[in-house]
Structures are given as structure tokens and as C-alpha cells.
Amino acid sequence: MPDPPTPHVPEPDRAVIDRFWSDGWAVIPDVLSDAQVEEARRALVDAAAASEQQGMPVRLEALDPGGRNIRVYDLVAHARIFADLAAHPTVLAAVESLLGPDIILSNFTANTALPGSGSMNPHCDQSTIMPEPWPETFAMNAIWCLHDTDEANGATRYLPGSHEFTSFAEVPADPRDGMQSFEAPAGSVILMHGRLWHTSGENRSADRDRALLFAFYTRGFLRPQTNWWRSIPADVQEHLSPRLQALCGLDFGNMAHGGYLADWSR
């Protein structure tokens, strides 16, 4: 029986990779079609409703002042489209180019900023999973834009150059000062450096929602933010692709870091 065909892995755009390193973020355009964007929006609405039914609040005043943000956690557990996005070959090719092949999906969450939403505390995501100093890039986000995203409707705001910071001591007293807003159309993916200091923007529009999905990838030796074994039902786990099972740590786990499986007989 012939071996199955090797799936095509797209080469990441060199300009996107270069901009990520120089600016701390970059946009991959046109990853999703209009129909796929609409499907993801519908699935996100259903996921928010399901979360509330399960007793998981989607409005967190301590995190998002004003109650105008809707957050959904553990997206892979909610709909097939989120599983497909988490293992999307175009995005994974870029992530692996930036972090290396030994990566995990640490978390996959959504934040919808409704008109009138406020802004959370500034932070960098790599600081949430490991202590300082941060000498290397061990984490990053792939941010899926389900709406056109700009300053008016609450796009994520970032501090230029802050992806070079390696400790809290380098962070300005008010990191909001000098922050700028991402801009990207619906269907695109924003790659964001794990050390880039940022915050959610204020949605000052009259009637424009801003839904973003945050796929947070880290190097494989770091503990994930979520426990996929607990959050993904068993009947869903068995239908995930082998690649996504590995990303979520649902296979045999990390057995080769540091050459554990090296052939010492040579």
C-alpha cells in the first residue's frame, strides 16, 4: 500500500517574517474568505452562549472595565472551525519559522469589543507564562480578525519597540503613552511577538463590533495556559487532526526535547 501523500506546507512570506522581527508584529492578509469569516463569527456567538450555559462568565469586569467585552476561552472545544484555525497550515508555517518546530498551543481565546468597550491593563504575553528575564522569543499570538480592525473599533494597541524589552525594568512607567493601534482587514491574521507590550483598544464606534481570536503559541517546554485534557470533551478530542492533538499535548507529549530519543548506538 503506497504511503499517503505528504501534505503541502506553505513557505512563510519572508517579508512578513522580517517585519515581525523588526516591528514586533506583522499581518498575513487574506487567510480566510468572506464565507469563512462569517462562519467563524456565527460559531463565536454560539460559543459565547454555550460558555454562559456552562457557568463560564464571558464578561469579566476585573479584566475589562465597563462590561462591553465578551471573552470566550478554550475555543477548540466549541467548534470545528476553531480547531481548523488553530492548526491552519499558512499560520503554523509562520509560527514554526519564528519559534521553531517544537511548539504548543498554549491557549485559544476570543475577545469581542462591543461599542463602548474599555481598555484592559497593558501587559506582554510572554510575562504571563515565565519569569523575567525574557532573553529569547518563547511565545507569540496569531490574532484572527473577524472584523475589519482599526483604532475606532478597538483594535489592539501596542507600544512600538517594546518587543525588545527583556525585563519589567525596561517598561516605561506608563506603557500606554506612545501606543499605536493595529490595523488589519477581516480575514487576515496579525502575528504578535510575545514580548510586545499591548492592551485592548477602546471601541469608540457607534455600531461596529470588533471580534478577535487569539491563538497563543509557545515553545514546547513551557506549561500551557489551559489544560486541553480537561477542556476538550473526549468525543471531540478523538476527531481532532493529529497535528492539533500534538499542539494541544493530547498525544504522548514531549519525549524528544534535548535529544532524549537520540540514537546513542552510533
Contacts in CASP RR format, 6 or more apart in sequence:
PFRMAT RR
TARGET T0000
AUTHOR 0000-0000-0000
METHOD contacts of the structure
MODEL  1
MPDPPTPHVPEPDRAVIDRFWSDGWAVIPDVLSDAQVEEARRALVDAAAA
SEQQGMPVRLEALDPGGRNIRVYDLVAHARIFADLAAHPTVLAAVESLLG
PDIILSNFTANTALPGSGSMNPHCDQSTIMPEPWPETFAMNAIWCLHDTD
EANGATRYLPGSHEFTSFAEVPADPRDGMQSFEAPAGSVILMHGRLWHTS
GENRSADRDRALLFAFYTRGFLRPQTNWWRSIPADVQEHLSPRLQALCGL
DFGNMAHGGYLADWSR
7 89 0 8 1.000
8 89 0 8 1.000
9 89 0 8 1.000
9 93 0 8 1.000
10 89 0 8 1.000
10 90 0 8 1.000
10 93 0 8 1.000
11 93 0 8 1.000
12 93 0 8 1.000
12 94 0 8 1.000
12 97 0 8 1.000
13 28 0 8 1.000
13 94 0 8 1.000
16 26 0 8 1.000
16 27 0 8 1.000
16 28 0 8 1.000
16 94 0 8 1.000
16 191 0 8 1.000
17 26 0 8 1.000
17 94 0 8 1.000
17 97 0 8 1.000
17 98 0 8 1.000
19 25 0 8 1.000
19 26 0 8 1.000
20 26 0 8 1.000
20 94 0 8 1.000
20 98 0 8 1.000
20 191 0 8 1.000
20 193 0 8 1.000
23 160 0 8 1.000
23 161 0 8 1.000
23 163 0 8 1.000
24 158 0 8 1.000
24 161 0 8 1.000
24 163 0 8 1.000
24 192 0 8 1.000
24 193 0 8 1.000
24 196 0 8 1.000
25 158 0 8 1.000
25 163 0 8 1.000
25 182 0 8 1.000
25 190 0 8 1.000
25 191 0 8 1.000
25 192 0 8 1.000
25 193 0 8 1.000
25 196 0 8 1.000
26 190 0 8 1.000
26 191 0 8 1.000
27 184 0 8 1.000
27 188 0 8 1.000
27 189 0 8 1.000
27 190 0 8 1.000
27 191 0 8 1.000
28 90 0 8 1.000
28 91 0 8 1.000
28 94 0 8 1.000
28 188 0 8 1.000
28 189 0 8 1.000
28 190 0 8 1.000
28 191 0 8 1.000
29 184 0 8 1.000
29 185 0 8 1.000
29 187 0 8 1.000
29 188 0 8 1.000
30 187 0 8 1.000
30 188 0 8 1.000
31 88 0 8 1.000
31 90 0 8 1.000
31 91 0 8 1.000
31 144 0 8 1.000
31 187 0 8 1.000
31 188 0 8 1.000
31 189 0 8 1.000
32 40 0 8 1.000
32 144 0 8 1.000
32 186 0 8 1.000
32 187 0 8 1.000
32 188 0 8 1.000
33 187 0 8 1.000
34 186 0 8 1.000
36 81 0 8 1.000
36 187 0 8 1.000
37 146 0 8 1.000
37 186 0 8 1.000
37 187 0 8 1.000
39 81 0 8 1.000
40 81 0 8 1.000
40 82 0 8 1.000
40 85 0 8 1.000
40 144 0 8 1.000
40 146 0 8 1.000
40 213 0 8 1.000
41 146 0 8 1.000
41 211 0 8 1.000
43 78 0 8 1.000
43 79 0 8 1.000
43 81 0 8 1.000
43 82 0 8 1.000
44 72 0 8 1.000
44 110 0 8 1.000
44 112 0 8 1.000
44 146 0 8 1.000
44 211 0 8 1.000
44 213 0 8 1.000
46 78 0 8 1.000
46 79 0 8 1.000
47 72 0 8 1.000
47 75 0 8 1.000
47 78 0 8 1.000
47 79 0 8 1.000
47 82 0 8 1.000
47 110 0 8 1.000
48 58 0 8 1.000
48 70 0 8 1.000
48 72 0 8 1.000
48 110 0 8 1.000
48 112 0 8 1.000
50 78 0 8 1.000
51 57 0 8 1.000
51 58 0 8 1.000
51 72 0 8 1.000
51 73 0 8 1.000
51 78 0 8 1.000
52 58 0 8 1.000
56 73 0 8 1.000
58 70 0 8 1.000
58 71 0 8 1.000
58 72 0 8 1.000
59 67 0 8 1.000
59 69 0 8 1.000
59 70 0 8 1.000
59 71 0 8 1.000
60 69 0 8 1.000
60 71 0 8 1.000
61 67 0 8 1.000
63 69 0 8 1.000
63 71 0 8 1.000
63 120 0 8 1.000
64 71 0 8 1.000
64 111 0 8 1.000
64 117 0 8 1.000
64 118 0 8 1.000
64 120 0 8 1.000
64 200 0 8 1.000
65 118 0 8 1.000
65 119 0 8 1.000
65 120 0 8 1.000
66 116 0 8 1.000
66 117 0 8 1.000
66 118 0 8 1.000
67 117 0 8 1.000
68 113 0 8 1.000
68 114 0 8 1.000
68 115 0 8 1.000
68 116 0 8 1.000
68 117 0 8 1.000
68 118 0 8 1.000
68 203 0 8 1.000
69 111 0 8 1.000
69 112 0 8 1.000
69 113 0 8 1.000
69 114 0 8 1.000
69 117 0 8 1.000
69 118 0 8 1.000
69 200 0 8 1.000
70 110 0 8 1.000
70 111 0 8 1.000
70 112 0 8 1.000
70 114 0 8 1.000
71 109 0 8 1.000
71 110 0 8 1.000
71 111 0 8 1.000
71 112 0 8 1.000
72 78 0 8 1.000
72 109 0 8 1.000
72 110 0 8 1.000
73 107 0 8 1.000
73 109 0 8 1.000
73 226 0 8 1.000
73 231 0 8 1.000
74 107 0 8 1.000
74 108 0 8 1.000
74 109 0 8 1.000
74 226 0 8 1.000
74 228 0 8 1.000
74 231 0 8 1.000
74 232 0 8 1.000
75 82 0 8 1.000
75 86 0 8 1.000
75 108 0 8 1.000
75 109 0 8 1.000
75 110 0 8 1.000
75 213 0 8 1.000
76 82 0 8 1.000
76 83 0 8 1.000
76 86 0 8 1.000
76 105 0 8 1.000
76 108 0 8 1.000
76 228 0 8 1.000
76 231 0 8 1.000
76 232 0 8 1.000
76 236 0 8 1.000
76 240 0 8 1.000
76 244 0 8 1.000
76 248 0 8 1.000
77 231 0 8 1.000
77 232 0 8 1.000
77 233 0 8 1.000
77 236 0 8 1.000
82 108 0 8 1.000
82 213 0 8 1.000
83 240 0 8 1.000
83 241 0 8 1.000
83 244 0 8 1.000
85 91 0 8 1.000
85 144 0 8 1.000
85 213 0 8 1.000
85 215 0 8 1.000
86 105 0 8 1.000
86 108 0 8 1.000
86 215 0 8 1.000
86 244 0 8 1.000
86 247 0 8 1.000
87 241 0 8 1.000
87 243 0 8 1.000
87 244 0 8 1.000
87 247 0 8 1.000
90 189 0 8 1.000
91 142 0 8 1.000
91 189 0 8 1.000
91 215 0 8 1.000
92 243 0 8 1.000
94 142 0 8 1.000
94 191 0 8 1.000
95 103 0 8 1.000
95 140 0 8 1.000
95 142 0 8 1.000
95 191 0 8 1.000
95 217 0 8 1.000
96 103 0 8 1.000
98 137 0 8 1.000
98 140 0 8 1.000
98 191 0 8 1.000
99 137 0 8 1.000
99 138 0 8 1.000
99 139 0 8 1.000
99 140 0 8 1.000
99 217 0 8 1.000
99 218 0 8 1.000
99 219 0 8 1.000
100 219 0 8 1.000
102 219 0 8 1.000
102 220 0 8 1.000
102 221 0 8 1.000
102 254 0 8 1.000
102 257 0 8 1.000
103 217 0 8 1.000
103 218 0 8 1.000
103 219 0 8 1.000
103 220 0 8 1.000
103 247 0 8 1.000
104 217 0 8 1.000
104 218 0 8 1.000
104 219 0 8 1.000
104 220 0 8 1.000
104 222 0 8 1.000
104 224 0 8 1.000
104 247 0 8 1.000
104 248 0 8 1.000
104 249 0 8 1.000
105 215 0 8 1.000
105 216 0 8 1.000
105 217 0 8 1.000
105 224 0 8 1.000
105 228 0 8 1.000
105 244 0 8 1.000
105 247 0 8 1.000
105 248 0 8 1.000
106 129 0 8 1.000
106 139 0 8 1.000
106 216 0 8 1.000
106 217 0 8 1.000
106 218 0 8 1.000
106 222 0 8 1.000
106 224 0 8 1.000
106 225 0 8 1.000
106 226 0 8 1.000
107 214 0 8 1.000
107 216 0 8 1.000
107 224 0 8 1.000
107 225 0 8 1.000
107 226 0 8 1.000
108 213 0 8 1.000
108 214 0 8 1.000
108 215 0 8 1.000
108 216 0 8 1.000
108 226 0 8 1.000
109 213 0 8 1.000
109 214 0 8 1.000
109 216 0 8 1.000
110 211 0 8 1.000
110 212 0 8 1.000
110 213 0 8 1.000
110 214 0 8 1.000
111 200 0 8 1.000
111 211 0 8 1.000
111 212 0 8 1.000
111 214 0 8 1.000
112 209 0 8 1.000
112 210 0 8 1.000
112 211 0 8 1.000
112 212 0 8 1.000
113 153 0 8 1.000
113 154 0 8 1.000
113 200 0 8 1.000
113 201 0 8 1.000
113 202 0 8 1.000
113 203 0 8 1.000
113 209 0 8 1.000
113 210 0 8 1.000
113 211 0 8 1.000
114 203 0 8 1.000
114 209 0 8 1.000
115 153 0 8 1.000
115 203 0 8 1.000
115 204 0 8 1.000
115 205 0 8 1.000
115 206 0 8 1.000
115 207 0 8 1.000
115 208 0 8 1.000
115 209 0 8 1.000
116 202 0 8 1.000
116 203 0 8 1.000
116 204 0 8 1.000
117 154 0 8 1.000
117 200 0 8 1.000
117 201 0 8 1.000
117 202 0 8 1.000
117 203 0 8 1.000
118 200 0 8 1.000
118 201 0 8 1.000
118 202 0 8 1.000
118 203 0 8 1.000
119 157 0 8 1.000
119 176 0 8 1.000
119 199 0 8 1.000
119 200 0 8 1.000
119 201 0 8 1.000
119 202 0 8 1.000
120 199 0 8 1.000
120 200 0 8 1.000
121 199 0 8 1.000
122 159 0 8 1.000
122 175 0 8 1.000
122 176 0 8 1.000
122 179 0 8 1.000
122 197 0 8 1.000
122 198 0 8 1.000
122 199 0 8 1.000
123 197 0 8 1.000
123 198 0 8 1.000
123 199 0 8 1.000
124 162 0 8 1.000
124 165 0 8 1.000
124 194 0 8 1.000
124 195 0 8 1.000
124 196 0 8 1.000
124 197 0 8 1.000
124 198 0 8 1.000
125 139 0 8 1.000
125 140 0 8 1.000
125 141 0 8 1.000
125 192 0 8 1.000
125 194 0 8 1.000
125 216 0 8 1.000
126 134 0 8 1.000
126 137 0 8 1.000
126 138 0 8 1.000
126 139 0 8 1.000
126 194 0 8 1.000
126 195 0 8 1.000
127 134 0 8 1.000
127 168 0 8 1.000
127 195 0 8 1.000
128 225 0 8 1.000
129 138 0 8 1.000
129 139 0 8 1.000
129 218 0 8 1.000
129 222 0 8 1.000
129 223 0 8 1.000
129 225 0 8 1.000
130 138 0 8 1.000
130 222 0 8 1.000
132 166 0 8 1.000
132 167 0 8 1.000
132 168 0 8 1.000
133 166 0 8 1.000
133 167 0 8 1.000
134 165 0 8 1.000
134 166 0 8 1.000
134 167 0 8 1.000
134 195 0 8 1.000
135 166 0 8 1.000
137 193 0 8 1.000
137 194 0 8 1.000
137 195 0 8 1.000
138 194 0 8 1.000
138 218 0 8 1.000
138 219 0 8 1.000
138 222 0 8 1.000
139 194 0 8 1.000
139 216 0 8 1.000
139 217 0 8 1.000
139 218 0 8 1.000
139 219 0 8 1.000
139 222 0 8 1.000
140 191 0 8 1.000
140 192 0 8 1.000
140 193 0 8 1.000
140 194 0 8 1.000
140 216 0 8 1.000
140 217 0 8 1.000
140 218 0 8 1.000
141 190 0 8 1.000
141 191 0 8 1.000
141 192 0 8 1.000
141 194 0 8 1.000
141 214 0 8 1.000
141 215 0 8 1.000
141 216 0 8 1.000
141 217 0 8 1.000
142 189 0 8 1.000
142 190 0 8 1.000
142 191 0 8 1.000
142 192 0 8 1.000
142 214 0 8 1.000
142 215 0 8 1.000
142 217 0 8 1.000
143 156 0 8 1.000
143 182 0 8 1.000
143 189 0 8 1.000
143 190 0 8 1.000
143 191 0 8 1.000
143 192 0 8 1.000
143 212 0 8 1.000
143 213 0 8 1.000
143 214 0 8 1.000
143 215 0 8 1.000
144 187 0 8 1.000
144 189 0 8 1.000
144 212 0 8 1.000
144 213 0 8 1.000
144 214 0 8 1.000
144 215 0 8 1.000
145 184 0 8 1.000
145 185 0 8 1.000
145 186 0 8 1.000
145 187 0 8 1.000
145 188 0 8 1.000
145 189 0 8 1.000
145 190 0 8 1.000
145 212 0 8 1.000
146 186 0 8 1.000
146 187 0 8 1.000
146 211 0 8 1.000
146 212 0 8 1.000
146 213 0 8 1.000
147 153 0 8 1.000
147 186 0 8 1.000
147 208 0 8 1.000
147 209 0 8 1.000
147 210 0 8 1.000
147 211 0 8 1.000
148 184 0 8 1.000
148 185 0 8 1.000
148 186 0 8 1.000
149 155 0 8 1.000
149 156 0 8 1.000
149 182 0 8 1.000
149 183 0 8 1.000
149 184 0 8 1.000
149 185 0 8 1.000
149 186 0 8 1.000
149 190 0 8 1.000
149 210 0 8 1.000
149 212 0 8 1.000
150 181 0 8 1.000
150 183 0 8 1.000
151 157 0 8 1.000
151 181 0 8 1.000
151 183 0 8 1.000
151 201 0 8 1.000
152 203 0 8 1.000
152 204 0 8 1.000
152 205 0 8 1.000
152 208 0 8 1.000
153 203 0 8 1.000
153 204 0 8 1.000
153 205 0 8 1.000
153 208 0 8 1.000
153 209 0 8 1.000
153 210 0 8 1.000
154 181 0 8 1.000
154 200 0 8 1.000
154 201 0 8 1.000
154 202 0 8 1.000
154 203 0 8 1.000
154 204 0 8 1.000
154 205 0 8 1.000
154 210 0 8 1.000
155 181 0 8 1.000
155 182 0 8 1.000
155 183 0 8 1.000
155 184 0 8 1.000
155 201 0 8 1.000
155 210 0 8 1.000
156 181 0 8 1.000
156 182 0 8 1.000
156 190 0 8 1.000
156 192 0 8 1.000
156 198 0 8 1.000
156 199 0 8 1.000
156 200 0 8 1.000
156 201 0 8 1.000
156 212 0 8 1.000
157 176 0 8 1.000
157 179 0 8 1.000
157 180 0 8 1.000
157 181 0 8 1.000
157 182 0 8 1.000
157 198 0 8 1.000
157 199 0 8 1.000
157 200 0 8 1.000
157 201 0 8 1.000
158 179 0 8 1.000
158 180 0 8 1.000
158 181 0 8 1.000
158 182 0 8 1.000
158 192 0 8 1.000
158 196 0 8 1.000
158 197 0 8 1.000
158 198 0 8 1.000
159 172 0 8 1.000
159 175 0 8 1.000
159 178 0 8 1.000
159 179 0 8 1.000
159 196 0 8 1.000
159 197 0 8 1.000
159 198 0 8 1.000
160 178 0 8 1.000
160 180 0 8 1.000
161 196 0 8 1.000
162 171 0 8 1.000
162 175 0 8 1.000
162 195 0 8 1.000
162 196 0 8 1.000
162 197 0 8 1.000
163 193 0 8 1.000
163 194 0 8 1.000
163 195 0 8 1.000
163 196 0 8 1.000
164 195 0 8 1.000
165 171 0 8 1.000
165 195 0 8 1.000
165 197 0 8 1.000
166 195 0 8 1.000
171 197 0 8 1.000
175 197 0 8 1.000
175 199 0 8 1.000
176 199 0 8 1.000
179 198 0 8 1.000
179 199 0 8 1.000
181 201 0 8 1.000
182 190 0 8 1.000
184 190 0 8 1.000
192 198 0 8 1.000
203 209 0 8 1.000
203 210 0 8 1.000
216 225 0 8 1.000
217 247 0 8 1.000
218 224 0 8 1.000
220 254 0 8 1.000
220 257 0 8 1.000
221 254 0 8 1.000
221 257 0 8 1.000
224 249 0 8 1.000
228 248 0 8 1.000
228 249 0 8 1.000
228 250 0 8 1.000
229 249 0 8 1.000
229 250 0 8 1.000
232 240 0 8 1.000
232 248 0 8 1.000
232 250 0 8 1.000
237 245 0 8 1.000
237 250 0 8 1.000
240 248 0 8 1.000
240 250 0 8 1.000
242 251 0 8 1.000
245 251 0 8 1.000
246 253 0 8 1.000
255 261 0 8 1.000
END
